[in-house]
C-alpha cells in the first residue's frame, strides 16, 4: 500500500459387432467342419473393422503425437486457470479495510480484510452476487495480526510508513513461504474468490534489505503460484515497473494513485489482456481522472487513506 507520503478423460468406445452374434450366424449357415475357415474369415473382417477405433482410443488416452494431442486437449479436464475467477476491465468494486463493513454498496466486487472477516460474511456477500477479494499483507509484517509472533526478527526490516508495520526480507522464502501459504489457506477456507497481496514493491522502497528487481519478481511469482494452487485469483498490487514481466502471472491489478503520479498508462498491459485494474485515488477529485479511467477501462474509486466504506465512483 502506498503511504500518505506517496511513495484427460478417455472417451468410451462403443463396441462394433459381438462375437456371440457372429458365431451363431456361422453355425446356422454351414456344417461344423466347413465353418472353421469361414469363421476365421469373419473374425478377421471384424477385427479389421474395429482396429481404427481401437487406435483412436489409444491416442486419446495418452501420449500420441500430432492430431491426437488436439483430441486430448478437447477432452481434458478444465485447468485451474479456467476455473478461477477472472475479473474483466470495468468491473465495479468496493474497497473497505476499516470500520463496520457496509454490504449495501452496489459493487460487483468487495475487497475486504482477510483476517477481520469470517466465512459467514463472505458467504453473505456471495448470496448477494458479489465476488470477494481477501486483503492480506505479503510484503510487510503487521504486529497486530494473529500470526505476528511466527515471523522471526531476522526477516523484519524498516517501517513501511504505517504504524506497527515493517518491511519483510522477501529473499528469505524458506521462512516466508509457509507463513504466506497459511494466510492464503485462510483466504481459501473462508470462501474468498481472490487475494490482494499488499506491499509487493519493497524493492523500490527503503526496506533495510538490499532487495533487487530479481528478488521482487521471484517473490511476487511465488505469491501468485501459492494463490493459484488454492484456486484463488490474485492481483498485482502497485509494482508498476514490473508489470511487463508479471502481467502473465496475475489475474488483475490493484493500484493506488496512478492518476496523481501520472502512471495510469503503465497499467494498460492488464486491460489489454482483458484483466481488471482496480484503482483508487485518495487526493484527486474524480473530475481530474475519470475521463482517463474510462478511456483506459480502469475501475476507479475515490477513497480516504483509512479505507472506510466511503467512496466516490466515476
Rosetta blueprint (number, residue, H / E / L):
1 X L
2 X L
3 X L
4 X L
5 X L
6 X L
7 X L
8 X L
9 X L
10 X L
11 X L
12 X L
13 X L
14 X L
15 X L
16 X L
17 X L
18 X L
19 X H
20 X H
21 X H
22 X H
23 X H
24 X H
25 X H
26 X H
27 X H
28 X H
29 X H
30 X L
31 X L
32 X H
33 X H
34 X H
35 X H
36 X H
37 X H
38 X H
39 X H
40 X H
41 X H
42 X H
43 X H
44 X H
45 X H
46 X H
47 X H
48 X H
49 X H
50 X H
51 X H
52 X H
53 X H
54 X H
55 X H
56 X H
57 X H
58 X H
59 X H
60 X H
61 X L
62 X L
63 X L
64 X L
65 X L
66 X L
67 X H
68 X H
69 X H
70 X H
71 X H
72 X H
73 X H
74 X H
75 X H
76 X L
77 X L
78 X L
79 X L
80 X H
81 X H
82 X H
83 X H
84 X L
85 X L
86 X L
87 X L
88 X L
89 X L
90 X L
91 X L
92 X L
93 X E
94 X E
95 X E
96 X E
97 X L
98 X L
99 X L
100 X L
101 X L
102 X L
103 X L
104 X L
105 X L
106 X L
107 X L
108 X L
109 X E
110 X E
111 X E
112 X E
113 X E
114 X L
115 X L
116 X L
117 X L
118 X L
119 X H
120 X H
121 X H
122 X H
123 X H
124 X H
125 X H
126 X H
127 X H
128 X L
129 X L
130 X L
131 X E
132 X E
133 X E
134 X E
135 X E
136 X E
137 X E
138 X L
139 X L
140 X E
141 X E
142 X E
143 X L
144 X L
145 X L
146 X L
147 X L
148 X H
149 X H
150 X H
151 X L
152 X L
153 X H
154 X H
155 X H
156 X E
157 X E
158 X E
159 X E
160 X L
161 X L
162 X L
163 X L
164 X L
165 X E
166 X E
167 X E
168 X E
169 X L
170 X L
171 X L
172 X L
173 X H
174 X H
175 X H
176 X H
177 X H
178 X H
179 X H
180 X H
181 X H
182 X H
183 X H
184 X H
185 X H
186 X H
187 X H
188 X H
189 X H
190 X L
191 X L
192 X L
193 X L
194 X E
195 X E
196 X E
197 X E
198 X E
199 X L
200 X L
201 X L
202 X H
203 X H
204 X H
205 X L
206 X L
207 X L
208 X L
209 X L
210 X L
211 X L
212 X L
213 X H
214 X H
215 X H
216 X H
217 X H
218 X H
219 X H
220 X H
221 X H
222 X H
223 X H
224 X H
225 X H
226 X H
227 X H
228 X H
229 X H
230 X L
231 X L
232 X L
233 X E
234 X E
235 X E
236 X E
237 X E
238 X L
239 X L
240 X H
241 X H
242 X H
243 X H
244 X H
245 X H
246 X H
247 X L
248 X L
249 X L
250 X L
251 X L
252 X E
253 X E
254 X E
255 X E
256 X E
257 X L
258 X L
259 X L
260 X L
261 X L
262 X L
263 X L
264 X H
265 X H
266 X H
267 X H
268 X H
269 X H
270 X H
271 X H
272 X H
273 X L
274 X L
275 X L
276 X L
277 X E
278 X E
279 X E
280 X E
281 X E
282 X L
283 X L
284 X L
285 X L
286 X H
287 X H
288 X H
289 X L
290 X H
291 X H
292 X H
293 X H
294 X H
295 X H
296 X H
297 X L
298 X L
299 X E
300 X E
301 X E
302 X E
303 X L
304 X L
305 X L
306 X L
307 X L
308 X L
309 X L
310 X L
311 X L
312 X E
313 X E
314 X L
